[in-house]
Amino acid sequence: MKVAIVTAFPQTIKTPEGGVEAVSVQLVDGLGKLGDLAINVVTLDRSCTQVSTSRCDGVTVHRLPWTGRNVLTHAVGQGRQQIIKYLNYLEPDVVHAHDTYGLMVRGMPVPRVLTIHGFIHGDLAVSGERLAWVRSKMWRWAETVAWADQPHIISISPYVRERLAGISTGVIHDIDNPIAESFFSIDREERKGTIFSAAVISPRKNTLTLVESFARLVASGVTAELRLAGREIDRAYALRVKQRIDELRLADQITWLGPIPTDQVRQELATASVFALVSLEENSPMGIEEAMAAGVPVVTSNRCGMPYLVRHGETGYLVAPSDPADIARRLGELIRNDSLRMAMGQKGKEIAQDRFHPAVVARRTRDVYLQALCSRTGVDENNLGR
């Protein structure tokens, strides 16, 4: 079966930027290892001036030049035209689009699958950006039209399925995001009291509230360190966070790591006591999955897709993202109780193995491809390959 995976894909697979690229790298690797699929990755690349192709481990990556300025207008205009033209040239049996690429493949008369990684209109609504509400409405319209058109949708969280109610008419398949296999074999050398958070520094990720919560934790007498990893996508907000750290006199206890590669993320998880993410809007954050695979208990928000990853009281705690006292209390409970941390970490690791391992996700995804192909062609999937 010839599959075209249309997605954001990094130039260097060891340094993906953002969750979609990271997921795509792991999914492509897992699918390639199955050995019975011809995998073609198609991506738009801002650094390209012409079409280029490369092969690695049996996978062909096709890079098309990104010619647009605005993501939305490009996705429904020139970018869409580029993608459709190139896919018609490739003639794949199945097209698997991710994220905004779903807008580009809309309406194509080929078996199609879409993975929804997030809700851009929802992210914009809590971004704090100028004219965010106008842009949110525009994205809501575009995303809704794209979702309604897809014959098969992979839902990476029940939160996605809930949001598609009354919109999607296609078949919805529940499959979690894959994470790198290496996260399941991290040798833990915990430094007690270390809280690790990996997320871009932004209002949506609620970094400032996490800092305020940490201040309360320290004031309660708990010896702890907060380590923040992530790009500063909102400079004004990042400055506010840094200023607040100085005001709270916590510069010696909060380490600002900035963007870090995957290898360093694993190192941070090896020593962390707790992973914390108190975002206002998330679908299925890979940081939580990676922490669970490493055996690190999680404190995260009790909204959106996060409660579908963390079992409250079993693998971590769900907290109100607007309540620093609640967040501080749960962080303190975990740091003070060694046996609780170990039990929650172990339970999270067991769940992660069953849900997030790339081999598991790849097999489930291939089954969706077979269903998409058979529903389009009328062939019984049991007879494929005979």
C-alpha positions in Angstrom: 0.0 0.0 0.0 1.4 3.4 -1.0 0.7 6.0 1.7 1.2 9.8 1.5 1.6 11.4 4.9 1.0 15.1 4.4 2.3 16.9 7.5 4.9 19.3 9.0 8.2 17.4 9.0 11.6 18.6 10.2 14.8 18.9 8.2 16.5 16.9 10.9 14.5 14.2 12.5 16.4 14.5 15.8 15.3 18.1 16.3 11.6 18.4 15.5 9.9 21.7 16.3 6.6 21.4 17.9 4.3 18.5 18.6 3.1 17.9 15.1 6.6 17.4 13.8 7.5 15.2 16.7 4.5 13.0 16.2 5.0 12.8 12.5 8.6 11.7 13.0 7.6 8.9 15.4 4.6 7.8 13.3 6.6 7.6 10.1 9.3 5.6 11.8 6.8 3.2 13.3 5.0 2.7 10.1 8.2 2.2 8.2 9.2 -0.6 10.6 6.0 -2.5 9.7 7.6 -3.4 6.4 4.5 -3.6 4.3 3.8 0.1 3.5 5.4 2.4 0.9 5.7 5.6 3.0 5.9 9.0 1.2 6.1 12.2 3.4 4.9 15.3 1.7 5.6 18.6 3.4 5.8 22.4 2.7 9.2 23.8 3.7 10.0 27.5 4.1 13.7 26.8 3.4 13.1 25.2 0.0 13.0 27.1 -3.3 12.2 24.0 -5.4 10.9 20.5 -4.9 13.4 18.1 -3.4 13.2 14.5 -2.5 15.3 12.3 -0.1 15.2 8.8 1.2 15.9 7.5 4.7 15.2 4.1 6.1 12.9 3.2 3.2 10.8 6.4 3.6 10.7 9.1 0.8 10.4 12.7 1.9 9.1 15.2 -0.6 9.7 18.9 0.3 7.7 21.5 -1.6 8.6 25.2 -1.3 6.3 27.2 1.1 5.2 30.2 -0.9 2.7 31.9 1.4 2.8 34.4 4.2 -0.4 33.8 6.1 -0.9 30.2 7.3 -4.7 30.2 6.8 -4.8 31.8 3.4 -2.0 29.6 2.2 -3.7 26.5 3.5 -6.9 27.2 1.6 -5.2 28.8 -1.5 -1.8 28.4 -3.1 -0.6 25.8 -0.6 -3.6 23.7 -1.2 -3.1 23.8 -5.0 0.5 22.8 -4.6 -0.3 19.8 -2.4 -3.2 18.6 -4.5 -1.1 18.8 -7.7 1.8 16.9 -6.1 -0.4 14.2 -4.6 -2.1 13.7 -8.0 1.5 13.1 -9.3 2.3 10.6 -6.6 -0.9 8.7 -6.9 -1.0 7.2 -3.4 -3.5 4.6 -2.3 -4.2 6.5 0.9 -3.6 10.1 2.0 -3.0 10.8 5.7 -3.1 14.5 6.5 -2.1 16.1 9.8 -3.2 19.4 11.4 -3.6 22.3 8.9 -2.8 20.0 6.0 -6.3 18.7 6.4 -7.5 21.9 4.9 -5.3 21.3 1.8 -6.5 17.8 1.0 -10.1 18.6 1.5 -12.3 17.2 -1.3 -9.7 15.0 -2.9 -11.2 11.8 -4.5 -8.8 9.4 -2.8 -9.1 7.4 0.5 -8.2 10.0 3.1 -7.4 10.1 6.8 -7.0 13.2 9.0 -5.3 13.4 12.4 -6.4 16.5 14.3 -3.6 17.6 16.7 -5.3 20.7 18.1 -7.9 23.3 17.6 -6.2 26.5 16.3 -9.3 28.6 16.9 -9.4 27.5 20.5 -5.6 28.1 21.0 -6.1 31.6 19.5 -9.0 32.4 21.9 -6.6 32.1 24.9 -3.5 33.4 23.2 -3.7 37.0 24.4 -2.7 38.1 20.9 -4.0 41.2 19.2 -7.3 40.6 17.3 -7.2 37.0 18.5 -11.0 36.8 18.5 -11.3 37.8 14.9 -8.6 35.3 13.8 -10.2 32.6 16.0 -13.5 33.0 14.2 -11.9 32.7 10.8 -10.0 29.6 11.8 -13.1 28.1 13.4 -14.9 28.3 10.1 -12.0 26.8 8.1 -11.3 24.0 10.5 -15.0 23.1 10.8 -15.3 22.9 7.0 -12.3 20.7 6.8 -13.4 18.3 9.6 -16.8 17.9 8.0 -15.3 16.7 4.8 -13.0 14.0 6.1 -14.1 10.4 5.6 -11.8 9.1 8.4 -10.5 11.0 11.4 -7.9 9.9 13.9 -8.9 11.3 17.3 -5.8 11.5 19.6 -8.0 12.2 22.6 -11.7 11.9 23.5 -11.5 15.6 23.7 -11.3 15.7 19.9 -14.2 13.3 19.6 -16.3 15.6 21.8 -15.4 18.7 19.8 -16.4 16.9 16.5 -19.9 16.2 17.7 -22.4 17.5 15.2 -19.6 18.4 12.7 -17.9 15.3 11.4 -19.8 12.8 9.3 -16.8 10.5 8.8 -15.6 7.5 10.9 -13.7 8.5 14.0 -10.8 6.3 15.2 -9.4 6.7 18.7 -5.5 6.4 18.5 -3.1 8.3 20.8 0.0 10.1 19.7 3.2 8.1 19.5 6.3 9.1 21.3 9.9 8.1 20.8 10.7 4.6 22.0 13.7 5.9 23.9 11.4 7.6 26.5 10.4 4.1 27.7 13.9 3.1 28.7 15.1 6.2 30.7 17.3 5.3 33.6 15.8 7.3 36.5 18.2 9.2 38.8 15.7 11.4 40.6 16.8 14.6 42.3 14.0 15.0 44.9 12.1 18.2 44.6 12.8 18.8 40.9 9.8 20.0 38.9 10.2 19.9 35.2 7.9 21.6 32.7 8.4 21.5 28.9 6.1 23.9 26.9 6.5 27.1 24.9 6.4 30.2 27.1 3.0 31.7 26.4 -0.3 32.7 28.0 -1.9 29.5 26.7 0.6 27.4 28.4 0.0 29.5 31.6 3.6 29.7 32.6 3.1 32.7 34.9 0.6 30.8 37.0 3.0 27.9 37.3 5.6 30.3 38.6 3.1 31.7 41.1 2.3 28.2 42.2 5.9 27.3 42.7 6.3 30.4 44.9 3.5 29.2 47.1 5.1 25.7 47.3 8.5 27.2 48.4 6.8 29.5 50.9 5.1 26.4 52.5 8.6 25.1 53.3 9.1 22.6 50.5 12.6 22.5 49.1 12.2 22.4 45.3 13.5 23.6 42.0 11.5 24.5 38.9 13.0 23.9 35.5 11.3 25.5 32.5 12.0 24.3 29.0 10.5 25.9 25.9 10.7 28.6 23.3 9.6 32.2 24.0 6.9 32.7 21.4 5.5 35.7 23.2 8.4 38.0 24.2 6.3 40.4 26.2 4.8 37.6 28.2 8.2 35.9 28.7 9.5 39.2 30.1 6.5 39.3 32.5 7.4 35.8 33.7 11.0 36.7 34.2 10.2 39.9 36.0 7.8 38.0 38.3 10.5 35.5 39.1 12.8 38.3 40.2 10.1 39.9 42.2 9.5 36.7 44.0 13.3 36.3 44.6 13.2 32.8 43.0 15.9 33.2 40.4 18.1 30.7 42.3 15.4 28.1 42.3 13.9 28.5 38.8 16.1 27.5 35.9 15.2 28.9 32.5 16.3 26.2 30.0 14.9 27.7 26.8 14.3 25.3 23.9 16.1 22.0 24.4 16.6 18.9 22.1 14.9 15.6 22.7 18.0 14.1 24.3 18.0 16.8 26.9 14.3 16.4 27.6 15.1 12.7 28.4 17.9 13.9 30.8 15.5 16.3 32.5 12.9 13.5 32.9 15.5 11.2 34.3 16.1 13.5 37.3 12.6 15.0 37.7 10.3 14.3 40.7 7.3 15.7 39.0 6.3 16.9 35.5 4.0 20.0 35.5 1.8 21.5 32.7 -1.0 23.8 33.7 -2.1 25.0 30.2 -5.4 26.7 29.5 -6.0 24.8 26.3 -4.5 21.5 25.1 -5.5 18.5 23.1 -3.0 15.7 23.9 0.3 17.2 25.0 3.3 15.0 24.2 5.1 16.3 27.2 2.7 14.5 29.4 3.0 11.3 27.4 6.8 11.4 27.6 6.7 12.0 31.3 4.4 9.0 31.8 6.6 6.8 29.7 9.6 7.8 31.8 7.8 7.0 35.0 7.4 10.6 36.2 4.1 11.6 37.9 2.2 14.5 36.4 0.4 17.6 37.7 -1.7 19.1 34.9 -4.9 21.0 34.2 -8.4 19.5 34.8 -9.7 20.7 31.4 -9.6 20.0 27.7 -7.7 16.9 26.7 -5.5 16.6 29.8 -7.9 14.6 32.0 -7.9 11.9 29.3 -4.1 11.4 29.8 -3.7 11.7 33.5 -5.8 9.6 36.0 -6.4 11.8 39.0 -4.9 10.1 42.1 -3.4 7.3 40.0 -0.8 8.7 37.7 -0.8 12.3 39.0 -3.1 15.1 39.8 -5.6 17.2 37.9 -5.7 20.8 39.1 -7.5 24.0 38.3 -5.1 26.0 36.1 -6.3 29.3 37.5 -5.7 28.3 41.1 -2.0 28.6 42.2 -2.9 27.3 45.7 -4.4 24.1 44.3 -1.4 23.5 42.0 1.1 24.2 44.9 -0.8 21.8 47.2 -0.6 18.9 44.7 3.0 19.5 43.8 3.8 19.5 47.5 1.9 16.2 48.1 4.0 14.5 45.5 7.3 15.9 46.6 6.8 15.1 50.2 5.6 11.5 49.6 8.3 9.2 48.1 6.1 6.1 47.9 3.3 8.0 46.2 5.6 9.4 43.6 7.0 6.0 42.8 3.5 4.3 42.6 2.1 7.0 40.4 5.1 7.0 38.1 5.0 3.2 37.7 1.3 3.3 36.9 1.8 6.0 34.3 4.6 4.0 32.7 2.3 0.9 32.3 -0.4 3.0 30.7 2.0 4.7 28.4 3.4 1.4 27.1 -0.1 0.3 26.0 -1.2 3.7 24.5 1.8 5.7 23.3 4.5 3.2 22.2 5.2 3.9 18.5 4.9 0.2 17.5 1.4 0.1 19.0 0.3 3.4 17.4 1.7 2.3 14.0 -0.3 -0.9 13.9 -3.5 0.8 14.8 -2.9 3.5 12.2 -2.2 0.9 9.5 -5.6 -0.7 10.4 -7.2 2.7 9.7 -5.5 2.9 6.3 -6.9 -0.5 5.4 -10.4 0.6 6.4 -10.1 3.8 4.5 -8.9 2.0 1.4 -11.6 -0.8 1.6 -14.4 1.6 2.2 -13.4 3.6 -0.9 -12.8 0.6 -3.2 -15.3 -1.9 -1.8 -12.6 -4.5 -1.3 -12.7 -6.7 1.8 -9.7 -5.8 3.9 -9.3 -9.5 4.8 -8.5 -10.2 1.2 -5.8 -7.5 0.8 -2.4 -8.9 0.0 -3.8 -12.2 -1.2 
